[in-house]
Amino acid sequence: MTNEHIKEMLLELEKTDIDFTVTMTGKESKKVNGLYKPTTHEILIHNMNFKNDNQLMYTAIHEYTHHLINVRNEKNGISSQKDLL
């Protein structure tokens, strides 16, 4: 699974007006599986945390939800909060 493939699958769930990036870090993290950076619209996924693509996509969807909420907040004039973990 590639970064672009993950992004395409997320966009099939819901389109967004503000572009975003997906990056698999190639790392393992004991603290988080992924994170969203609202100021740069980046989804980072610690892909070494997962045993299969379903687990990875679960985290990608979770982080994409942060993006969708951030986009709605920006449209409503609510400023982005600091980067969410």
C-alpha positions as CSV (number, residue, x, y, z in Angstrom):
1,M,0.0,0.0,0.0
2,T,1.4,3.4,-1.0
3,N,0.7,6.9,0.4
4,E,-1.2,7.8,-2.7
5,H,-3.4,4.6,-2.5
6,I,-4.3,5.4,1.1
7,K,-5.2,9.0,0.1
8,E,-7.4,7.7,-2.8
9,M,-9.2,5.4,-0.4
10,L,-9.8,8.2,2.0
11,L,-11.2,10.4,-0.7
12,E,-13.6,7.7,-1.7
13,L,-15.1,8.0,1.8
14,E,-15.6,11.7,1.6
15,K,-14.2,14.4,-0.7
16,T,-12.5,17.5,0.8
17,D,-12.0,21.0,-0.5
18,I,-8.6,21.4,1.1
19,D,-5.8,19.1,-0.1
20,F,-3.9,16.9,2.3
21,T,-0.9,14.6,2.3
22,V,-0.5,11.1,3.6
23,T,3.0,9.9,4.7
24,M,3.9,6.6,6.1
25,T,6.8,7.4,8.4
26,G,8.5,4.0,8.2
27,K,8.7,4.1,12.0
28,E,7.1,2.3,15.0
29,S,5.8,4.4,17.9
30,K,4.7,3.2,21.3
31,K,2.7,6.4,21.9
32,V,0.6,6.8,18.8
33,N,-0.3,5.0,15.6
34,G,-0.7,8.2,13.6
35,L,-1.2,11.9,13.8
36,Y,-2.7,14.8,12.0
37,K,-1.0,18.2,11.6
38,P,-3.8,20.8,11.0
39,T,-1.5,23.7,10.1
40,T,0.0,21.7,7.2
41,H,-2.8,19.3,6.5
42,E,-0.5,16.3,6.9
43,I,-1.5,12.8,8.0
44,L,1.4,10.8,9.4
45,I,1.1,7.1,9.9
46,H,3.6,5.1,11.8
47,N,3.2,2.1,9.5
48,M,5.6,-0.2,11.5
49,N,2.9,-0.3,14.2
50,F,0.6,-2.5,12.1
51,K,0.4,-6.2,11.2
52,N,-2.0,-5.7,8.3
53,D,-3.5,-3.0,5.9
54,N,-6.8,-3.1,7.7
55,Q,-5.2,-1.8,10.9
56,L,-3.3,0.8,9.0
57,M,-6.5,2.0,7.2
58,Y,-8.4,2.2,10.5
59,T,-5.8,4.7,11.7
60,A,-5.7,6.5,8.4
61,I,-9.5,7.0,8.6
62,H,-9.2,8.2,12.2
63,E,-6.6,10.8,11.2
64,Y,-8.6,11.8,8.1
65,T,-11.5,12.6,10.3
66,H,-9.3,15.1,12.1
67,H,-8.6,16.7,8.7
68,L,-12.3,16.8,7.8
69,I,-13.2,18.5,11.1
70,N,-10.3,20.9,10.6
71,V,-11.5,21.8,7.1
72,R,-15.1,22.5,8.4
73,N,-13.7,24.6,11.3
74,E,-11.6,26.6,8.8
75,K,-14.6,27.3,6.6
76,N,-16.6,28.5,9.7
77,G,-13.8,30.8,10.8
78,I,-12.6,28.7,13.6
79,S,-8.8,28.8,13.8
80,S,-6.8,25.5,13.9
81,Q,-5.7,24.3,17.2
82,K,-2.2,23.1,17.7
83,D,-1.2,19.8,16.0
84,L,-3.4,16.9,17.2
85,L,-2.0,13.6,18.1
